[in-house]
């Protein structure tokens, strides 16, 4: 599927994601590469490779194809180069993505496994999206905005077809005078109808970049935190997850490189059917 073309070397941008191995105390003991993303010189993502955390071998890879300057298909393959599925994106005349279709290989042709249909307001803000599994609606997400155009509420309803762990969930957003999210209140019901509620508190660094998201349970006690750290350029460097005691439970590290190398020739299965 991937043919390297001699003499076609260019300066490509490569983003790498490392996952740190943590001991019982939450201390890092080394790290492994779990993802590579390849971008063209002008910053267009065209290939992504994910690696198995146990073997460090390729687990899957994705080819990205564009049409008229917009993402058209994402084509997913396993480590044996077998096509797993294709995500096809369709847009309206204003450039809004109105339909995403998941296509899976059948005996002869590709068949539709899932569809996500999106509708928008006149100002191009997303109003609702419905996810279909086959012909049945699985998830319905609706959005409500303030007069200033800020997202105020996100409402999710999950049907049995979605096989989700929830029945419904609502998120209510609060903002700073600078229009940065300061708090999200999350309420919902699990599959047994049991209600739950918690809130997330957002804080920012001196560069006005998101620095922390603290989860506070209904008893007003901390129940976890996500921390973001950046390079001087403002590019994300570290992603951390901490439990209720503050112990580090997940650490991802990001690295950004440039290589003078062959981009290769990606062949679209969708375009060549």
C-alpha positions, 0 to 999 in steps of 0.5 A: 500500500505504501510505495517510496518514490526515489528522489521525492525526499522532502522536509516532513514534520513528525510528531511523536507520542511517548507513554511513560512506564510508571511504578506503583508510586507513580514514578516513571521508569522509562517510556515507549513510542505509542504513536507517530504522525506525519505531516507535509511541509505545509502541515497537512497530516497524511499518515499516522502509525500506532504501536502496540504497548507490549511489543512496540510493533505496529498495531495499526496505521491510518492514511489521510486523503483530502479533496478540495482542501478538506479531509475526505477519507481516513483509511485504517489498516492493521499490522498485517496491512488489512483494511479495517474500515474507512471514515468518509467525510462529507460537507455542505457548501459552507464547508461544514461537515454534515456527514461522517460514514464508517465503511467496513469491508464486506464480501464484495464491497464496502458496507455502511456500519455507522453514520454521524449526521450533523446539523448547524445553525446559520452561524455555522455552530454545531446544533445537533449530531446523531450517530446511527448504528446501521439504521438505528439511532444510537447517540443524540447530542444537542448543543445550546449557545449563549447570545454571545455564541459561547457553548452553554450546554451539551446534552447527550442521550444514548440508546441501547444500540450505542452500547454505551455505559450511560443513558444520558449526560449533560454538560453545562459550561461557565466562562471567564470574562476572557471567554475561557472555560472555567467550569463544567458541571456534568450530570447524568444517569448510568445504565441502571438509571442511577444519577451522578454529578461532578464538576470540572475546574479549569485553570490556565498558565501565563500564556493563557493555555489550559494548564489543569482540569480538576475533577470535583465530586458531588461531595466537593472533594477532589477526585482527580486532575489532568495537567498540561505542560508546554514548551516555550513555544506554547506546544504541548509537551506533557499530558498527566493524569493524577488520581484522588491522592495526587499520584501520577497514573498516566504520563504522555510526552510529545516530541516534534521533529523534522526529517528530510525523507521520502513521503511515499505514495499512499493509495486510497482503497476508497478511490480505487474501488 
